Amino acid sequence: MGKCKNITRLLSDALDRSLTTGEWVAIRLHLPTCSGCRNYRKQIRLLRVAAHTASGSATPGAVQRDE
């Protein structure tokens, strides 16, 4: 569970700052094996799109970078 806590924190951090290459590598290695973290990533993407739509600033491609 500790690994998932770190990954979800990185996914949240990615909304506010650029992640390092090492952080993206950690995410990319973890996500294929963890449905919980994949679901969390989908949920925060949905929330980000909803927030952009609600504020009137939604544009295609405005969603978080997926590396």
N, CA, C and O atoms as a Maestro MAE file, in Angstrom:
{
 s_m_m2io_version
 :::
 2.0.0
}

f_m_ct {
 s_m_title
 :::
 protein
 m_atom[268] {
  # First column is atom index #
  i_m_mmod_type
  r_m_x_coord
  r_m_y_coord
  r_m_z_coord
  i_m_residue_number
  s_m_chain_name
  s_m_pdb_residue_name
  s_m_pdb_atom_name
  i_m_atomic_number
  :::
  1 25 0.813 -1.197 0.000 1 A "MET " " N  " 7
  2 3 0.000 0.000 0.000 1 A "MET " " CA " 6
  3 2 0.855 1.260 0.000 1 A "MET " " C  " 6
  4 15 0.434 2.283 -0.540 1 A "MET " " O  " 8
  5 25 2.049 1.210 0.594 2 A "GLY " " N  " 7
  6 3 2.924 2.369 0.620 2 A "GLY " " CA " 6
  7 2 3.279 2.844 -0.775 2 A "GLY " " C  " 6
  8 15 3.360 4.046 -1.028 2 A "GLY " " O  " 8
  9 25 3.490 1.901 -1.679 3 A "LYS " " N  " 7
  10 3 3.805 2.254 -3.056 3 A "LYS " " CA " 6
  11 2 2.636 3.007 -3.691 3 A "LYS " " C  " 6
  12 15 2.846 4.011 -4.372 3 A "LYS " " O  " 8
  13 25 1.428 2.542 -3.480 4 A "CYS " " N  " 7
  14 3 0.242 3.206 -4.038 4 A "CYS " " CA " 6
  15 2 0.107 4.616 -3.487 4 A "CYS " " C  " 6
  16 15 -0.251 5.534 -4.225 4 A "CYS " " O  " 8
  17 25 0.385 4.802 -2.214 5 A "LYS " " N  " 7
  18 3 0.303 6.130 -1.614 5 A "LYS " " CA " 6
  19 2 1.275 7.079 -2.308 5 A "LYS " " C  " 6
  20 15 0.930 8.228 -2.586 5 A "LYS " " O  " 8
  21 25 2.476 6.608 -2.586 6 A "ASN " " N  " 7
  22 3 3.467 7.439 -3.274 6 A "ASN " " CA " 6
  23 2 3.036 7.749 -4.705 6 A "ASN " " C  " 6
  24 15 3.203 8.876 -5.170 6 A "ASN " " O  " 8
  25 25 2.490 6.772 -5.397 7 A "ILE " " N  " 7
  26 3 2.084 6.963 -6.791 7 A "ILE " " CA " 6
  27 2 0.906 7.925 -6.881 7 A "ILE " " C  " 6
  28 15 0.898 8.811 -7.735 7 A "ILE " " O  " 8
  29 25 -0.077 7.764 -6.022 8 A "THR " " N  " 7
  30 3 -1.223 8.683 -6.075 8 A "THR " " CA " 6
  31 2 -0.780 10.102 -5.713 8 A "THR " " C  " 6
  32 15 -1.315 11.073 -6.248 8 A "THR " " O  " 8
  33 25 0.172 10.223 -4.828 9 A "ARG " " N  " 7
  34 3 0.697 11.553 -4.503 9 A "ARG " " CA " 6
  35 2 1.385 12.162 -5.722 9 A "ARG " " C  " 6
  36 15 1.204 13.345 -6.011 9 A "ARG " " O  " 8
  37 25 2.173 11.360 -6.435 10 A "LEU " " N  " 7
  38 3 2.828 11.860 -7.646 10 A "LEU " " CA " 6
  39 2 1.798 12.260 -8.703 10 A "LEU " " C  " 6
  40 15 1.953 13.286 -9.367 10 A "LEU " " O  " 8
  41 25 0.754 11.455 -8.857 11 A "LEU " " N  " 7
  42 3 -0.284 11.794 -9.828 11 A "LEU " " CA " 6
  43 2 -0.951 13.120 -9.475 11 A "LEU " " C  " 6
  44 15 -1.261 13.919 -10.358 11 A "LEU " " O  " 8
  45 25 -1.168 13.348 -8.193 12 A "SER " " N  " 7
  46 3 -1.731 14.626 -7.752 12 A "SER " " CA " 6
  47 2 -0.731 15.760 -7.949 12 A "SER " " C  " 6
  48 15 -1.099 16.845 -8.400 12 A "SER " " O  " 8
  49 25 0.527 15.510 -7.613 13 A "ASP " " N  " 7
  50 3 1.572 16.528 -7.785 13 A "ASP " " CA " 6
  51 2 1.686 16.962 -9.242 13 A "ASP " " C  " 6
  52 15 1.968 18.126 -9.527 13 A "ASP " " O  " 8
  53 25 1.465 16.027 -10.161 14 A "ALA " " N  " 7
  54 3 1.601 16.321 -11.586 14 A "ALA " " CA " 6
  55 2 0.604 17.388 -12.041 14 A "ALA " " C  " 6
  56 15 0.797 18.010 -13.086 14 A "ALA " " O  " 8
  57 25 -0.451 17.602 -11.268 15 A "LEU " " N  " 7
  58 3 -1.414 18.645 -11.598 15 A "LEU " " CA " 6
  59 2 -0.841 20.037 -11.320 15 A "LEU " " C  " 6
  60 15 -1.263 21.021 -11.929 15 A "LEU " " O  " 8
  61 25 0.121 20.113 -10.398 16 A "ASP " " N  " 7
  62 3 0.643 21.398 -9.946 16 A "ASP " " CA " 6
  63 2 2.073 21.697 -10.385 16 A "ASP " " C  " 6
  64 15 2.501 22.851 -10.384 16 A "ASP " " O  " 8
  65 25 2.796 20.671 -10.754 17 A "ARG " " N  " 7
  66 3 4.194 20.871 -11.127 17 A "ARG " " CA " 6
  67 2 4.621 19.831 -12.143 17 A "ARG " " C  " 6
  68 15 3.949 18.818 -12.337 17 A "ARG " " O  " 8
  69 25 5.737 20.091 -12.784 18 A "SER " " N  " 7
  70 3 6.300 19.111 -13.710 18 A "SER " " CA " 6
  71 2 7.027 18.043 -12.903 18 A "SER " " C  " 6
  72 15 7.826 18.347 -12.017 18 A "SER " " O  " 8
  73 25 6.739 16.808 -13.222 19 A "LEU " " N  " 7
  74 3 7.421 15.717 -12.539 19 A "LEU " " CA " 6
  75 2 8.763 15.452 -13.200 19 A "LEU " " C  " 6
  76 15 8.965 15.750 -14.377 19 A "LEU " " O  " 8
  77 25 9.669 14.889 -12.424 20 A "THR " " N  " 7
  78 3 10.966 14.512 -12.976 20 A "THR " " CA " 6
  79 2 10.807 13.250 -13.811 20 A "THR " " C  " 6
  80 15 9.795 12.554 -13.725 20 A "THR " " O  " 8
  81 25 11.806 12.973 -14.607 21 A "THR " " N  " 7
  82 3 11.780 11.753 -15.411 21 A "THR " " CA " 6
  83 2 11.676 10.532 -14.510 21 A "THR " " C  " 6
  84 15 10.944 9.594 -14.826 21 A "THR " " O  " 8
  85 25 12.388 10.530 -13.408 22 A "GLY " " N  " 7
  86 3 12.338 9.404 -12.473 22 A "GLY " " CA " 6
  87 2 10.958 9.192 -11.885 22 A "GLY " " C  " 6
  88 15 10.523 8.058 -11.686 22 A "GLY " " O  " 8
  89 25 10.269 10.296 -11.606 23 A "GLU " " N  " 7
  90 3 8.913 10.188 -11.068 23 A "GLU " " CA " 6
  91 2 7.962 9.610 -12.106 23 A "GLU " " C  " 6
  92 15 7.118 8.777 -11.778 23 A "GLU " " O  " 8
  93 25 8.093 10.051 -13.369 24 A "TRP " " N  " 7
  94 3 7.246 9.495 -14.435 24 A "TRP " " CA " 6
  95 2 7.548 8.014 -14.638 24 A "TRP " " C  " 6
  96 15 6.638 7.223 -14.889 24 A "TRP " " O  " 8
  97 25 8.813 7.638 -14.532 25 A "VAL " " N  " 7
  98 3 9.181 6.222 -14.685 25 A "VAL " " CA " 6
  99 2 8.524 5.394 -13.588 25 A "VAL " " C  " 6
  100 15 7.985 4.320 -13.854 25 A "VAL " " O  " 8
  101 25 8.571 5.895 -12.353 26 A "ALA " " N  " 7
  102 3 7.940 5.174 -11.236 26 A "ALA " " CA " 6
  103 2 6.444 4.977 -11.492 26 A "ALA " " C  " 6
  104 15 5.901 3.901 -11.244 26 A "ALA " " O  " 8
  105 25 5.790 6.019 -11.987 27 A "ILE " " N  " 7
  106 3 4.359 5.927 -12.293 27 A "ILE " " CA " 6
  107 2 4.122 4.903 -13.395 27 A "ILE " " C  " 6
  108 15 3.258 4.036 -13.269 27 A "ILE " " O  " 8
  109 25 4.888 5.007 -14.471 28 A "ARG " " N  " 7
  110 3 4.693 4.108 -15.614 28 A "ARG " " CA " 6
  111 2 4.966 2.654 -15.271 28 A "ARG " " C  " 6
  112 15 4.343 1.761 -15.846 28 A "ARG " " O  " 8
  113 25 5.871 2.398 -14.358 29 A "LEU " " N  " 7
  114 3 6.142 1.019 -13.944 29 A "LEU " " CA " 6
  115 2 5.051 0.480 -13.024 29 A "LEU " " C  " 6
  116 15 4.771 -0.719 -13.025 29 A "LEU " " O  " 8
  117 25 4.444 1.352 -12.251 30 A "HIS " " N  " 7
  118 3 3.450 0.917 -11.271 30 A "HIS " " CA " 6
  119 2 2.048 0.743 -11.863 30 A "HIS " " C  " 6
  120 15 1.353 -0.218 -11.533 30 A "HIS " " O  " 8
  121 25 1.635 1.657 -12.726 31 A "LEU " " N  " 7
  122 3 0.247 1.647 -13.208 31 A "LEU " " CA " 6
  123 2 -0.197 0.349 -13.889 31 A "LEU " " C  " 6
  124 15 -1.331 -0.077 -13.669 31 A "LEU " " O  " 8
  125 25 0.640 -0.297 -14.704 32 A "PRO " " N  " 7
  126 3 0.155 -1.528 -15.348 32 A "PRO " " CA " 6
  127 2 -0.232 -2.637 -14.365 32 A "PRO " " C  " 6
  128 15 -1.001 -3.534 -14.710 32 A "PRO " " O  " 8
  129 25 0.297 -2.577 -13.151 33 A "THR " " N  " 7
  130 3 0.027 -3.644 -12.194 33 A "THR " " CA " 6
  131 2 -0.976 -3.258 -11.112 33 A "THR " " C  " 6
  132 15 -1.280 -4.065 -10.233 33 A "THR " " O  " 8
  133 25 -1.494 -2.028 -11.167 34 A "CYS " " N  " 7
  134 3 -2.350 -1.570 -10.069 34 A "CYS " " CA " 6
  135 2 -3.621 -0.897 -10.590 34 A "CYS " " C  " 6
  136 15 -3.585 0.248 -11.040 34 A "CYS " " O  " 8
  137 25 -4.719 -1.604 -10.527 35 A "SER " " N  " 7
  138 3 -5.985 -1.048 -11.006 35 A "SER " " CA " 6
  139 2 -6.466 0.098 -10.123 35 A "SER " " C  " 6
  140 15 -7.124 1.015 -10.615 35 A "SER " " O  " 8
  141 25 -6.154 0.064 -8.849 36 A "GLY " " N  " 7
  142 3 -6.566 1.140 -7.956 36 A "GLY " " CA " 6
  143 2 -5.940 2.478 -8.343 36 A "GLY " " C  " 6
  144 15 -6.619 3.505 -8.365 36 A "GLY " " O  " 8
  145 25 -4.657 2.460 -8.643 37 A "CYS " " N  " 7
  146 3 -3.975 3.694 -9.049 37 A "CYS " " CA " 6
  147 2 -4.403 4.134 -10.442 37 A "CYS " " C  " 6
  148 15 -4.482 5.332 -10.715 37 A "CYS " " O  " 8
  149 25 -4.682 3.176 -11.327 38 A "ARG " " N  " 7
  150 3 -5.208 3.552 -12.652 38 A "ARG " " CA " 6
  151 2 -6.562 4.222 -12.509 38 A "ARG " " C  " 6
  152 15 -6.848 5.200 -13.200 38 A "ARG " " O  " 8
  153 25 -7.393 3.707 -11.624 39 A "ASN " " N  " 7
  154 3 -8.707 4.318 -11.387 39 A "ASN " " CA " 6
  155 2 -8.554 5.709 -10.777 39 A "ASN " " C  " 6
  156 15 -9.293 6.627 -11.135 39 A "ASN " " O  " 8
  157 25 -7.615 5.870 -9.874 40 A "TYR " " N  " 7
  158 3 -7.367 7.187 -9.280 40 A "TYR " " CA " 6
  159 2 -6.954 8.180 -10.360 40 A "TYR " " C  " 6
  160 15 -7.433 9.314 -10.374 40 A "TYR " " O  " 8
  161 25 -6.072 7.765 -11.264 41 A "ARG " " N  " 7
  162 3 -5.637 8.641 -12.358 41 A "ARG " " CA " 6
  163 2 -6.833 9.057 -13.217 41 A "ARG " " C  " 6
  164 15 -6.945 10.222 -13.599 41 A "ARG " " O  " 8
  165 25 -7.721 8.116 -13.520 42 A "LYS " " N  " 7
  166 3 -8.918 8.446 -14.306 42 A "LYS " " CA " 6
  167 2 -9.797 9.441 -13.567 42 A "LYS " " C  " 6
  168 15 -10.337 10.366 -14.174 42 A "LYS " " O  " 8
  169 25 -9.943 9.256 -12.258 43 A "GLN " " N  " 7
  170 3 -10.797 10.139 -11.471 43 A "GLN " " CA " 6
  171 2 -10.249 11.562 -11.422 43 A "GLN " " C  " 6
  172 15 -11.011 12.519 -11.562 43 A "GLN " " O  " 8
  173 25 -8.947 11.715 -11.228 44 A "ILE " " N  " 7
  174 3 -8.426 13.079 -11.160 44 A "ILE " " CA " 6
  175 2 -8.445 13.740 -12.531 44 A "ILE " " C  " 6
  176 15 -8.588 14.959 -12.627 44 A "ILE " " O  " 8
  177 25 -8.301 12.952 -13.591 45 A "ARG " " N  " 7
  178 3 -8.447 13.516 -14.943 45 A "ARG " " CA " 6
  179 2 -9.864 14.023 -15.155 45 A "ARG " " C  " 6
  180 15 -10.068 15.121 -15.673 45 A "ARG " " O  " 8
  181 25 -10.843 13.219 -14.753 46 A "LEU " " N  " 7
  182 3 -12.245 13.613 -14.892 46 A "LEU " " CA " 6
  183 2 -12.533 14.889 -14.107 46 A "LEU " " C  " 6
  184 15 -13.210 15.787 -14.607 46 A "LEU " " O  " 8
  185 25 -12.029 14.970 -12.894 47 A "LEU " " N  " 7
  186 3 -12.228 16.161 -12.084 47 A "LEU " " CA " 6
  187 2 -11.570 17.384 -12.714 47 A "LEU " " C  " 6
  188 15 -12.126 18.481 -12.661 47 A "LEU " " O  " 8
  189 25 -10.401 17.205 -13.305 48 A "ARG " " N  " 7
  190 3 -9.707 18.327 -13.953 48 A "ARG " " CA " 6
  191 2 -10.501 18.820 -15.163 48 A "ARG " " C  " 6
  192 15 -10.661 20.025 -15.353 48 A "ARG " " O  " 8
  193 25 -10.996 17.894 -15.976 49 A "VAL " " N  " 7
  194 3 -11.794 18.269 -17.140 49 A "VAL " " CA " 6
  195 2 -13.072 18.966 -16.691 49 A "VAL " " C  " 6
  196 15 -13.468 19.969 -17.285 49 A "VAL " " O  " 8
  197 25 -13.718 18.450 -15.656 50 A "ALA " " N  " 7
  198 3 -14.949 19.059 -15.143 50 A "ALA " " CA " 6
  199 2 -14.680 20.472 -14.633 50 A "ALA " " C  " 6
  200 15 -15.482 21.376 -14.868 50 A "ALA " " O  " 8
  201 25 -13.570 20.669 -13.944 51 A "ALA " " N  " 7
  202 3 -13.233 21.997 -13.433 51 A "ALA " " CA " 6
  203 2 -12.977 22.973 -14.575 51 A "ALA " " C  " 6
  204 15 -13.420 24.120 -14.526 51 A "ALA " " O  " 8
  205 25 -12.260 22.518 -15.608 52 A "HIS " " N  " 7
  206 3 -12.007 23.379 -16.769 52 A "HIS " " CA " 6
  207 2 -13.314 23.715 -17.488 52 A "HIS " " C  " 6
  208 15 -13.520 24.851 -17.912 52 A "HIS " " O  " 8
  209 25 -14.182 22.736 -17.619 53 A "THR " " N  " 7
  210 3 -15.465 22.956 -18.280 53 A "THR " " CA " 6
  211 2 -16.314 23.948 -17.482 53 A "THR " " C  " 6
  212 15 -16.916 24.861 -18.049 53 A "THR " " O  " 8
  213 25 -16.354 23.760 -16.178 54 A "ALA " " N  " 7
  214 3 -17.150 24.636 -15.326 54 A "ALA " " CA " 6
  215 2 -16.638 26.076 -15.352 54 A "ALA " " C  " 6
  216 15 -17.413 27.024 -15.229 54 A "ALA " " O  " 8
  217 25 -15.330 26.224 -15.511 55 A "SER " " N  " 7
  218 3 -14.766 27.579 -15.520 55 A "SER " " CA " 6
  219 2 -14.787 28.196 -16.912 55 A "SER " " C  " 6
  220 15 -14.446 29.366 -17.082 55 A "SER " " O  " 8
  221 25 -15.187 27.409 -17.907 56 A "GLY " " N  " 7
  222 3 -15.255 27.910 -19.271 56 A "GLY " " CA " 6
  223 2 -13.922 27.921 -19.984 56 A "GLY " " C  " 6
  224 15 -13.797 28.526 -21.049 56 A "GLY " " O  " 8
  225 25 -12.914 27.258 -19.416 57 A "SER " " N  " 7
  226 3 -11.593 27.254 -20.041 57 A "SER " " CA " 6
  227 2 -11.215 25.897 -20.619 57 A "SER " " C  " 6
  228 15 -10.038 25.613 -20.841 57 A "SER " " O  " 8
  229 25 -12.222 25.060 -20.860 58 A "ALA " " N  " 7
  230 3 -11.935 23.731 -21.396 58 A "ALA " " CA " 6
  231 2 -11.469 23.830 -22.839 58 A "ALA " " C  " 6
  232 15 -12.109 24.467 -23.675 58 A "ALA " " O  " 8
  233 25 -10.370 23.203 -23.107 59 A "THR " " N  " 7
  234 3 -9.853 23.114 -24.469 59 A "THR " " CA " 6
  235 2 -9.357 21.700 -24.692 59 A "THR " " C  " 6
  236 15 -8.862 21.069 -23.758 59 A "THR " " O  " 8
  237 25 -9.478 21.189 -25.902 60 A "PRO " " N  " 7
  238 3 -8.943 19.854 -26.160 60 A "PRO " " CA " 6
  239 2 -7.447 19.837 -25.869 60 A "PRO " " C  " 6
  240 15 -6.717 20.756 -26.241 60 A "PRO " " O  " 8
  241 25 -7.008 18.785 -25.201 61 A "GLY " " N  " 7
  242 3 -5.594 18.674 -24.885 61 A "GLY " " CA " 6
  243 2 -5.193 19.383 -23.621 61 A "GLY " " C  " 6
  244 15 -4.012 19.405 -23.274 61 A "GLY " " O  " 8
  245 25 -6.159 19.973 -22.912 62 A "ALA " " N  " 7
  246 3 -5.847 20.688 -21.689 62 A "ALA " " CA " 6
  247 2 -5.736 19.762 -20.491 62 A "ALA " " C  " 6
  248 15 -5.518 20.210 -19.366 62 A "ALA " " O  " 8
  249 25 -5.888 18.474 -20.738 63 A "VAL " " N  " 7
  250 3 -5.840 17.491 -19.673 63 A "VAL " " CA " 6
  251 2 -4.388 17.167 -19.359 63 A "VAL " " C  " 6
  252 15 -3.518 17.304 -20.219 63 A "VAL " " O  " 8
  253 25 -4.131 16.745 -18.145 64 A "GLN " " N  " 7
  254 3 -2.802 16.430 -17.670 64 A "GLN " " CA " 6
  255 2 -2.032 15.557 -18.629 64 A "GLN " " C  " 6
  256 15 -2.593 14.657 -19.254 64 A "GLN " " O  " 8
  257 25 -0.752 15.822 -18.743 65 A "ARG " " N  " 7
  258 3 0.154 15.047 -19.612 65 A "ARG " " CA " 6
  259 2 0.231 13.615 -19.098 65 A "ARG " " C  " 6
  260 15 0.357 13.385 -17.895 65 A "ARG " " O  " 8
  261 25 0.155 12.675 -19.999 66 A "ASP " " N  " 7
  262 3 0.222 11.259 -19.649 66 A "ASP " " CA " 6
  263 2 1.479 10.676 -20.242 66 A "ASP " " C  " 6
  264 15 1.535 10.357 -21.430 66 A "ASP " " O  " 8
  265 25 2.494 10.537 -19.400 67 A "GLU " " N  " 7
  266 3 3.760 9.971 -19.894 67 A "GLU " " CA " 6
  267 2 3.924 8.575 -19.403 67 A "GLU " " C  " 6
  268 15 4.925 7.927 -19.709 67 A "GLU " " O  " 8
  :::
 }
 m_bond[267] {
  # First column is bond index #
  i_m_from
  i_m_to
  i_m_order
  :::
  1 1 2 1
  2 2 3 1
  3 3 4 2
  4 3 5 1
  5 5 6 1
  6 6 7 1
  7 7 8 2
  8 7 9 1
  9 9 10 1
  10 10 11 1
  11 11 12 2
  12 11 13 1
  13 13 14 1
  14 14 15 1
  15 15 16 2
  16 15 17 1
  17 17 18 1
  18 18 19 1
  19 19 20 2
  20 19 21 1
  21 21 22 1
  22 22 23 1
  23 23 24 2
  24 23 25 1
  25 25 26 1
  26 26 27 1
  27 27 28 2
  28 27 29 1
  29 29 30 1
  30 30 31 1
  31 31 32 2
  32 31 33 1
  33 33 34 1
  34 34 35 1
  35 35 36 2
  36 35 37 1
  37 37 38 1
  38 38 39 1
  39 39 40 2
  40 39 41 1
  41 41 42 1
  42 42 43 1
  43 43 44 2
  44 43 45 1
  45 45 46 1
  46 46 47 1
  47 47 48 2
  48 47 49 1
  49 49 50 1
  50 50 51 1
  51 51 52 2
  52 51 53 1
  53 53 54 1
  54 54 55 1
  55 55 56 2
  56 55 57 1
  57 57 58 1
  58 58 59 1
  59 59 60 2
  60 59 61 1
  61 61 62 1
  62 62 63 1
  63 63 64 2
  64 63 65 1
  65 65 66 1
  66 66 67 1
  67 67 68 2
  68 67 69 1
  69 69 70 1
  70 70 71 1
  71 71 72 2
  72 71 73 1
  73 73 74 1
  74 74 75 1
  75 75 76 2
  76 75 77 1
  77 77 78 1
  78 78 79 1
  79 79 80 2
  80 79 81 1
  81 81 82 1
  82 82 83 1
  83 83 84 2
  84 83 85 1
  85 85 86 1
  86 86 87 1
  87 87 88 2
  88 87 89 1
  89 89 90 1
  90 90 91 1
  91 91 92 2
  92 91 93 1
  93 93 94 1
  94 94 95 1
  95 95 96 2
  96 95 97 1
  97 97 98 1
  98 98 99 1
  99 99 100 2
  100 99 101 1
  101 101 102 1
  102 102 103 1
  103 103 104 2
  104 103 105 1
  105 105 106 1
  106 106 107 1
  107 107 108 2
  108 107 109 1
  109 109 110 1
  110 110 111 1
  111 111 112 2
  112 111 113 1
  113 113 114 1
  114 114 115 1
  115 115 116 2
  116 115 117 1
  117 117 118 1
  118 118 119 1
  119 119 120 2
  120 119 121 1
  121 121 122 1
  122 122 123 1
  123 123 124 2
  124 123 125 1
  125 125 126 1
  126 126 127 1
  127 127 128 2
  128 127 129 1
  129 129 130 1
  130 130 131 1
  131 131 132 2
  132 131 133 1
  133 133 134 1
  134 134 135 1
  135 135 136 2
  136 135 137 1
  137 137 138 1
  138 138 139 1
  139 139 140 2
  140 139 141 1
  141 141 142 1
  142 142 143 1
  143 143 144 2
  144 143 145 1
  145 145 146 1
  146 146 147 1
  147 147 148 2
  148 147 149 1
  149 149 150 1
  150 150 151 1
  151 151 152 2
  152 151 153 1
  153 153 154 1
  154 154 155 1
  155 155 156 2
  156 155 157 1
  157 157 158 1
  158 158 159 1
  159 159 160 2
  160 159 161 1
  161 161 162 1
  162 162 163 1
  163 163 164 2
  164 163 165 1
  165 165 166 1
  166 166 167 1
  167 167 168 2
  168 167 169 1
  169 169 170 1
  170 170 171 1
  171 171 172 2
  172 171 173 1
  173 173 174 1
  174 174 175 1
  175 175 176 2
  176 175 177 1
  177 177 178 1
  178 178 179 1
  179 179 180 2
  180 179 181 1
  181 181 182 1
  182 182 183 1
  183 183 184 2
  184 183 185 1
  185 185 186 1
  186 186 187 1
  187 187 188 2
  188 187 189 1
  189 189 190 1
  190 190 191 1
  191 191 192 2
  192 191 193 1
  193 193 194 1
  194 194 195 1
  195 195 196 2
  196 195 197 1
  197 197 198 1
  198 198 199 1
  199 199 200 2
  200 199 201 1
  201 201 202 1
  202 202 203 1
  203 203 204 2
  204 203 205 1
  205 205 206 1
  206 206 207 1
  207 207 208 2
  208 207 209 1
  209 209 210 1
  210 210 211 1
  211 211 212 2
  212 211 213 1
  213 213 214 1
  214 214 215 1
  215 215 216 2
  216 215 217 1
  217 217 218 1
  218 218 219 1
  219 219 220 2
  220 219 221 1
  221 221 222 1
  222 222 223 1
  223 223 224 2
  224 223 225 1
  225 225 226 1
  226 226 227 1
  227 227 228 2
  228 227 229 1
  229 229 230 1
  230 230 231 1
  231 231 232 2
  232 231 233 1
  233 233 234 1
  234 234 235 1
  235 235 236 2
  236 235 237 1
  237 237 238 1
  238 238 239 1
  239 239 240 2
  240 239 241 1
  241 241 242 1
  242 242 243 1
  243 243 244 2
  244 243 245 1
  245 245 246 1
  246 246 247 1
  247 247 248 2
  248 247 249 1
  249 249 250 1
  250 250 251 1
  251 251 252 2
  252 251 253 1
  253 253 254 1
  254 254 255 1
  255 255 256 2
  256 255 257 1
  257 257 258 1
  258 258 259 1
  259 259 260 2
  260 259 261 1
  261 261 262 1
  262 262 263 1
  263 263 264 2
  264 263 265 1
  265 265 266 1
  266 266 267 1
  267 267 268 2
  :::
 }
}
